[in-house]
Amino acid sequence: MIAVSDATLWAAIAALGVCTYLIRWSFIGLAGGREFPEWAMRLLRYVPVTVLPAMVAPMVVWPRALEGETDPYRILAALTVLLIGAVTGRLLLSIVSGIGLLLLLQTFA
């Protein structure tokens, strides 16, 4: 691990916080009172659908708990979530099914 001084660490955290705020403000503050065109609204509907898999995929394929080794149980649970989500369209049911399958596989297999 790289040694970093406390001042450098807090400066990096503050800088990242300011950057995050400015990125969000640029969207909300500048465009807050305006109406978006139809094409922009259509594209914005896909943001949550793309962000969630982008956050979950690294945890499925390269889990830190297993020191980066691929876990077939996690992949099977993720595929179950995708299948149930595609068939039923119900997010909560998909997530609960995936978690349940992962726990069953880790417990009994």
N, C-alpha and C positions, 0 to 999 in steps of 0.2 A: 504494500500500500504506500502511496506517496504521501509524505509528510507535508502538510499545509498549515501555515500559521492561522491563528484564530481570526486575525484581521482580514486576511485574504479570503478565508471561507465566508465570513460575514459580508464582505464586499461583493463576492460572487453571488451570494443569496440575494442581497439587495438589488444588484444589477439585473438578475433574472426576474425578480419580482417586478421591477419597474418595466422591463421589457414586456412581460406578460400583461401588465396593466395597460400599456400603450397599445399592444396588439388588440386587446379586447375593446379598448376605448375607440380605436380607429374604426371599428365596425359599429359599435353601439352608439358612440357619441356623434360621429359624423353622419351616420345614416339613420339615426334613431327616429326622427320625425318624418322621414320620407317613405314613400311606398315603393317597393321593389318591383321591377318588371317581372312578368310571368315566368320568363325563362330562368331568372335568378331564384325565384321562389321554388320552382321545380327542382333546381339543383340543390338548394338548401335542405330539401326534404331528405336527401340521401346522406347528409352529414352524420347523424347518429348511427346509421346503418354501417358506415365505413369506419367510424372511430372505434366502436366497440370491438370488432374483430382485430383491428390494428393493435389494440391494447392487450387482447387476450392471446393472440397467436404466439408471441414469444414465450409466454408462460406455458403454453401447451407443448411447443416444439423443443424449447431449450429451458426446462425448469431449473431455477437456481437451487431448489431443494435437492435435486439429484446431481448437482454439480455439472449441469449442462447436458446430461445424457437424456436422450429421447425416451419417454415413458410410453409404452404402447397403451397402457390403461388411460392415460390422459388423452391420447389421440382418439381412442375409441369413444371416450366420453364426449369429446368435442364433436366427433362425427355424429353422435347421437343427438346432440344439441342442434346441429345443423339440419339433420333429417326431421326431427320433431318440429323444429321451427318452420321448415319449408312446408311440411304437410299440414300442420295445424295453424300456423301463423300466430301462435300464442307465445310470447317471449318468456313469461314467468314459468309456464309449463316446461318449456325447453330447458331453461336454466336449472330448474329443480330436478328434471329428469337426468341431466348431465351430471349434476352433483351427486344425485342418488346412485347412479351407475358407477361413478368413480369411487364412491365410498364402499359400495358393495364389492367391486373388483379388488380394492386395496385390502378389504377386510377378509374376504373369503377365498381369494385366488392365490 
